[in-house]
Amino acid sequence: MAADIQMIVAFIRPGKLSEVKKGLAEVGAPSLTVTNVRGRGSQPVKKGQWRGEEYVVDLHEKVKLETVVADVPADDVVDAISEAAHTGDPGDGKIFVVDVDDAVQIRTGKRGPDAV
């Protein structure tokens, strides 16, 4: 229905969440959903030792952010997340932009961009 609605999904370091929230508020996209997740990408595997036993940490703690925008350009949101989450080290994260066919606000019944 409405191709001008986009969902931005980002996986970032947990310590960067506060900076990313500020960046999103500055571009006019303060609404978001945050989930704690674990994942594996280009970040190196870490080895540790606990009670004399060696273990491998290959799933790293990340934060998954999801935000849906209609009247804010998705490129502005992507830039805000990228700038706030950047450290330059492996494991900074990834951002995905997905077109949303439709949206429905449950309380009001509004559809499309009006629901966002």
N, CA and C of each residue as an Amber inpcrd file, in Angstrom:
protein
   348
   0.8270000  -1.1970000   0.0000000   0.0000000   0.0000000   0.0000000
   0.8670000   1.2540000   0.0000000   1.6950000   1.4310000   1.0270000
   2.4750000   2.6710000   1.1540000   3.9540000   2.3550000   1.0680000
   4.5630000   2.5920000  -0.1010000   5.9840000   2.2900000  -0.2930000
   6.8830000   3.3200000   0.3700000   6.2830000   4.4140000   0.8720000
   7.1070000   5.4450000   1.4960000   7.2980000   5.2130000   2.9890000
   6.9490000   4.0500000   3.4760000   7.2130000   3.6650000   4.8640000
   8.4030000   2.7210000   4.8440000   9.3780000   3.0040000   5.7090000
  10.5480000   2.1390000   5.7820000  10.8740000   1.7960000   7.2220000
  11.3570000   0.5670000   7.4030000  11.8270000   0.1220000   8.7080000
  13.3460000   0.0660000   8.6590000  13.9660000   0.6680000   9.6420000
  15.4190000   0.6160000   9.7680000  15.7190000  -0.2970000  10.9470000
  16.5100000  -1.3330000  10.6890000  16.9140000  -2.2910000  11.7130000
  18.4270000  -2.1890000  11.8520000  18.9000000  -1.9570000  13.0620000
  20.3360000  -1.8110000  13.2950000  20.7700000  -2.7090000  14.4420000
  21.9570000  -3.2840000  14.2890000  22.5920000  -4.0670000  15.3390000
  23.8300000  -3.2940000  15.7600000  23.8870000  -2.8550000  17.0260000
  24.9800000  -1.9930000  17.4960000  25.5400000  -2.5230000  18.8080000
  26.6560000  -1.9200000  19.2140000  27.2410000  -2.2330000  20.5180000
  26.3340000  -1.6620000  21.6190000  26.1280000  -2.4070000  22.7140000
  25.2600000  -1.9120000  23.7880000  25.6970000  -0.5620000  24.3510000
  26.9900000  -0.3240000  24.4300000  27.4970000   0.9280000  24.9820000
  27.2200000   2.1490000  24.1230000  26.7580000   1.9520000  22.9010000
  26.4790000   3.0590000  21.9940000  24.9980000   3.4320000  21.9490000
  24.1610000   2.7240000  22.6970000  22.7220000   2.9510000  22.6410000
  22.3300000   4.3900000  22.9770000  22.8910000   4.9300000  24.0280000
  22.5450000   6.2950000  24.4450000  22.8630000   7.3140000  23.3500000
  24.0270000   7.1850000  22.7400000  24.4180000   8.1100000  21.6690000
  23.5050000   7.9680000  20.4600000  23.1280000   6.7370000  20.1330000
  22.2470000   6.4990000  18.9900000  20.8610000   7.0910000  19.2620000
  20.3450000   6.9350000  20.4760000  19.0460000   7.5200000  20.8110000
  19.0750000   9.0310000  20.6510000  20.1490000   9.6750000  21.0720000
  20.2820000  11.1300000  20.8990000  20.2940000  11.4970000  19.4210000
  21.0530000  10.7450000  18.6300000  21.1320000  11.0040000  17.1980000
  19.7840000  10.8580000  16.5100000  19.0240000   9.8380000  16.8860000
  17.6930000   9.6350000  16.3010000  16.7460000  10.7710000  16.6780000
  16.7980000  11.2210000  17.9200000  15.9520000  12.3330000  18.3500000
  16.2870000  13.6050000  17.5680000  17.5680000  13.8160000  17.2840000
  17.9870000  15.0130000  16.5450000  17.4670000  15.0410000  15.1060000
  17.2970000  13.8670000  14.4790000  16.7830000  13.8390000  13.1020000
  15.2630000  13.6770000  13.0650000  14.6130000  13.6450000  14.2250000
  13.1570000  13.5820000  14.2700000  12.5870000  12.1800000  14.2210000
  13.3630000  11.1840000  14.6200000  12.8960000   9.8000000  14.6330000
  13.1080000   9.1940000  16.0190000  12.3970000   9.7110000  17.0360000
  12.6540000   9.2420000  18.4020000  12.0250000   7.8990000  18.7480000
  11.0570000   7.4200000  17.9600000  10.3790000   6.1580000  18.2770000
  11.2430000   4.9710000  17.8780000  11.4270000   4.0410000  18.7950000
  12.2150000   2.8630000  18.4720000  11.8990000   1.7230000  19.4180000
  12.2390000   0.5300000  18.9770000  12.1400000  -0.6640000  19.7920000
  13.5570000  -1.1930000  19.9710000  13.8950000  -1.5830000  21.1970000
  15.2420000  -2.0480000  21.5180000  15.1580000  -3.4660000  22.0920000
  16.0110000  -4.3430000  21.5680000  16.0710000  -5.7190000  22.0390000
  17.5290000  -6.0980000  22.2730000  17.8140000  -6.7670000  23.3720000
  19.1620000  -7.2900000  23.6070000  19.2860000  -8.6170000  22.8580000
  20.3250000  -8.7290000  22.0470000  20.5330000  -9.9350000  21.2390000
  21.9970000 -10.3490000  21.3110000  22.2960000 -11.5240000  20.7800000
  23.6670000 -12.0010000  20.6250000  23.8520000 -12.3680000  19.1720000
  25.0540000 -12.1620000  18.6750000  25.2870000 -12.5060000  17.2840000
  26.7580000 -12.6760000  16.9810000  27.0030000 -13.1200000  15.7510000
  28.3650000 -13.3520000  15.3020000  28.5110000 -12.7360000  13.9200000
  29.5920000 -12.0010000  13.7250000  29.8870000 -11.3860000  12.4370000
  31.3870000 -11.3660000  12.2420000  31.9150000 -10.2070000  11.8850000
  33.3510000 -10.1030000  11.6320000  34.1630000  -9.8610000  12.9070000
  33.4840000  -9.6380000  14.0300000  34.1750000  -9.4110000  15.2960000
  34.9220000 -10.6800000  15.6970000  36.1830000 -10.5490000  16.1270000
  36.9770000 -11.7450000  16.4400000  36.4320000 -12.5370000  17.6330000
  36.6970000 -13.8350000  17.6050000  36.3270000 -14.7340000  18.6960000
  37.2270000 -14.4300000  19.8890000  36.6380000 -14.4460000  21.0910000
  37.4180000 -14.2030000  22.3030000  37.4790000 -15.4820000  23.1100000
  38.6300000 -15.7150000  23.7210000  38.7910000 -16.8750000  24.6030000
  38.9390000 -16.3770000  26.0270000  38.3670000 -17.1360000  26.9350000
  38.4560000 -16.7780000  28.3370000  38.6840000 -18.0130000  29.1750000
  38.8380000 -17.7820000  30.4720000  39.0480000 -18.8970000  31.3830000
  38.2110000 -18.6450000  32.6240000  37.5360000 -19.7010000  33.0650000
  36.7050000 -19.6180000  34.2540000  36.8640000 -20.9040000  35.0380000
  37.2760000 -20.7810000  36.2830000  37.5160000 -21.9390000  37.1650000
  38.4270000 -22.9730000  36.5170000  39.4500000 -22.4790000  35.8510000
  40.4420000 -23.3580000  35.2570000  40.0600000 -23.9310000  33.9060000
  38.8410000 -23.6940000  33.4590000  38.3840000 -24.2110000  32.1750000
  38.4070000 -23.0810000  31.1350000  38.9170000 -23.3960000  29.9500000
  38.9350000 -22.4140000  28.8730000  37.6040000 -22.4720000  28.1230000
  37.0930000 -21.3010000  27.7660000  35.8640000 -21.2490000  26.9810000
  36.0190000 -20.2300000  25.8560000  35.1630000 -20.3440000  24.8500000
  35.2080000 -19.4710000  23.6760000  33.9280000 -18.6490000  23.6200000
  34.0850000 -17.3500000  23.4290000  32.9400000 -16.4620000  23.2520000
  32.8840000 -16.0950000  21.7740000  31.9450000 -16.7190000  21.0370000
  31.8270000 -16.3970000  19.6240000  30.4920000 -15.7330000  19.2930000
  29.6290000 -15.5980000  20.2960000  28.4030000 -14.8230000  20.1440000
  28.5330000 -13.5930000  21.0280000  28.5350000 -12.4240000  20.4070000
  28.7790000 -11.1710000  21.1220000  27.4650000 -10.4610000  21.4380000
  27.4440000  -9.7950000  22.5920000  26.2670000  -9.0360000  23.0020000
  26.0860000  -7.8450000  22.0570000  24.8680000  -7.6530000  21.5660000
  24.5130000  -6.5340000  20.7010000  23.1540000  -6.0120000  21.1300000
  22.8130000  -4.8540000  20.6140000  21.4870000  -4.2850000  20.7910000
  20.8680000  -4.1730000  19.4050000  19.6410000  -4.6480000  19.2750000
  18.9170000  -4.5430000  18.0120000  17.9310000  -3.3880000  18.1430000
  18.0540000  -2.4150000  17.2410000  17.1470000  -1.2730000  17.2070000
  16.2430000  -1.4140000  16.0000000  14.9780000  -1.0990000  16.1750000
  14.0420000  -1.0790000  15.0630000  13.2670000   0.2320000  15.1350000
  13.1880000   0.9340000  14.0190000  12.3840000   2.1380000  13.9400000
  11.7220000   2.1820000  12.5730000  10.4920000   2.6670000  12.5340000
   9.7460000   2.7700000  11.2860000   9.5000000   4.2530000  11.0270000
   9.8200000   4.6940000   9.8090000   9.6660000   6.1100000   9.4680000
   8.8510000   6.2620000   8.1990000   8.1090000   7.3830000   8.1390000
   7.3450000   7.7180000   6.9390000   7.6610000   9.1370000   6.4940000
   7.7190000  10.0840000   7.4470000   7.9810000  11.4670000   7.0750000
   9.4000000  11.9190000   7.3750000  10.2390000  11.0340000   7.8260000
  11.6640000  11.3160000   8.0320000  12.4310000  10.4790000   7.0120000
  13.3280000  11.0860000   6.2300000  14.0810000  10.2890000   5.2520000
  14.8930000   9.1700000   5.9220000  14.7730000   7.9650000   5.3830000
  15.4920000   6.8180000   5.9440000  17.0000000   7.0600000   5.9140000
  17.5010000   7.7590000   4.8940000  18.9350000   8.0490000   4.8190000
  19.4080000   8.8790000   6.0050000  18.5740000   9.8160000   6.4830000
  18.9320000  10.6230000   7.6510000  19.0260000   9.7490000   8.8990000
  18.1110000   8.7990000   9.0180000  18.1080000   7.8880000  10.1660000
  19.3380000   6.9870000  10.1210000  19.6360000   6.4510000   8.9390000
  20.8100000   5.5890000   8.7740000  22.0820000   6.3610000   9.1170000
  22.2020000   7.5940000   8.6160000  23.3800000   8.4160000   8.9150000
  23.5140000   8.6880000  10.4100000  22.3940000   8.9960000  11.0770000
  22.4250000   9.2770000  12.5210000  22.8930000   8.0570000  13.3050000
  22.3680000   6.8840000  12.9580000  22.7760000   5.6570000  13.6570000
  24.2430000   5.3610000  13.3900000  24.6400000   5.4580000  12.1240000
  26.0160000   5.1430000  11.7340000  27.0270000   6.0510000  12.4240000
  26.7500000   7.3390000  12.4500000  27.6760000   8.2780000  13.0950000
  27.7590000   8.0550000  14.5960000  26.6270000   7.8000000  15.2430000
  26.6120000   7.6310000  16.6980000  27.2050000   6.2960000  17.1390000
  27.0650000   5.2540000  16.3210000  27.5190000   3.9160000  16.7160000
  28.9560000   3.6200000  16.2860000  29.5470000   4.4740000  15.4730000
  30.8720000   4.2100000  14.8960000  31.9900000   4.2850000  15.9390000
  32.8360000   3.2440000  15.9740000  34.0760000   3.2800000  16.7610000
  35.2760000   3.0340000  15.8630000  35.0470000   2.4040000  14.7050000
  36.1340000   2.0610000  13.7970000  36.7020000   0.6740000  14.0100000
  36.2150000  -0.0210000  15.0320000  36.6890000  -1.3710000  15.3280000
  35.7150000  -2.4160000  14.7850000  36.2040000  -3.6350000  14.5310000
  35.2820000  -4.6970000  14.1240000  34.2040000  -4.8930000  15.1860000
  32.9850000  -5.1190000  14.7430000  31.8890000  -5.3250000  15.6810000
  31.0400000  -4.0940000  15.9120000  31.2530000  -3.0180000  15.1250000
  30.4270000  -1.8170000  15.2710000  28.9640000  -2.0980000  14.9440000
  28.7050000  -3.0300000  14.0440000  27.3250000  -3.4060000  13.7580000
  26.9510000  -3.2600000  12.3010000  25.6580000  -3.4070000  12.0470000
  25.1040000  -3.3260000  10.7000000  23.7670000  -2.6060000  10.7610000
  23.3830000  -2.0190000   9.6150000  22.0920000  -1.3460000   9.4880000
  21.4140000  -1.8790000   8.2330000  20.1310000  -2.1990000   8.3550000
  19.3440000  -2.6800000   7.2230000  18.1310000  -1.7740000   7.0470000
  17.7820000  -1.4680000   5.8070000  16.6060000  -0.6640000   5.5000000
  15.6470000  -1.5390000   4.6980000  14.4070000  -1.6410000   5.1880000
  13.4130000  -2.5240000   4.5880000  12.1590000  -1.7100000   4.2620000
  11.6370000  -1.8530000   3.0310000  10.3730000  -1.2190000   2.6720000
   9.2370000  -1.9070000   3.4100000   8.2920000  -1.1060000   3.9080000
   7.1240000  -1.6240000   4.6170000   5.9100000  -1.4080000   3.7170000
   5.1850000  -2.4820000   3.4290000   4.0210000  -2.3900000   2.5470000
   2.8670000  -1.6210000   3.1700000   2.6420000  -1.8190000   4.4430000
   1.5140000  -1.1690000   5.1020000   1.7750000  -1.1120000   6.5940000
   1.0580000  -0.2290000   7.2690000   1.1140000  -0.1190000   8.7240000
  -0.2960000   0.1770000   9.2140000  -0.6600000  -0.3590000  10.3600000
  -1.9810000  -0.1270000  10.9440000  -1.7900000   0.2440000  12.4030000
  -2.3550000   1.3830000  12.7850000  -2.3170000   1.7580000  14.1970000
  -3.5310000   1.1160000  14.8620000  -3.3130000   0.2620000  15.8080000
  -4.3860000  -0.5270000  16.4060000  -5.4320000   0.3610000  17.0890000
  -4.9930000   1.3390000  17.8580000  -5.9250000   2.1620000  18.6270000
  -6.8810000   2.9450000  17.7390000  -6.3630000   3.5790000  16.6720000
  -7.1860000   4.4610000  15.8420000  -7.6720000   3.8400000  14.5430000
  -7.0100000   2.7630000  14.0980000  -7.3610000   2.1640000  12.8230000
  -6.7210000   2.8580000  11.6380000  -5.8940000   3.8780000  11.8850000
  -5.2170000   4.5730000  10.7870000  -4.3060000   3.6040000  10.0530000
  -4.1590000   3.8510000   8.7320000  -3.3250000   2.9820000   7.9040000
  -2.2920000   3.8060000   7.1490000  -1.2460000   3.0980000   6.6920000
  -0.2150000   3.7370000   5.8790000   0.6270000   4.7070000   6.6920000
   1.1460000   5.7650000   6.0330000   2.0160000   6.7240000   6.7250000
   1.3570000   7.3910000   7.9260000   0.0290000   7.5420000   7.9100000
  -0.6650000   8.1510000   9.0480000  -0.5650000   7.2930000  10.3040000
  -0.3740000   5.9890000  10.1380000  -0.2640000   5.0870000  11.2710000
   1.1080000   5.1550000  11.9300000   2.0910000   5.6230000  11.1760000
   3.4560000   5.6830000  11.7010000   3.5970000   6.9440000  12.5140000
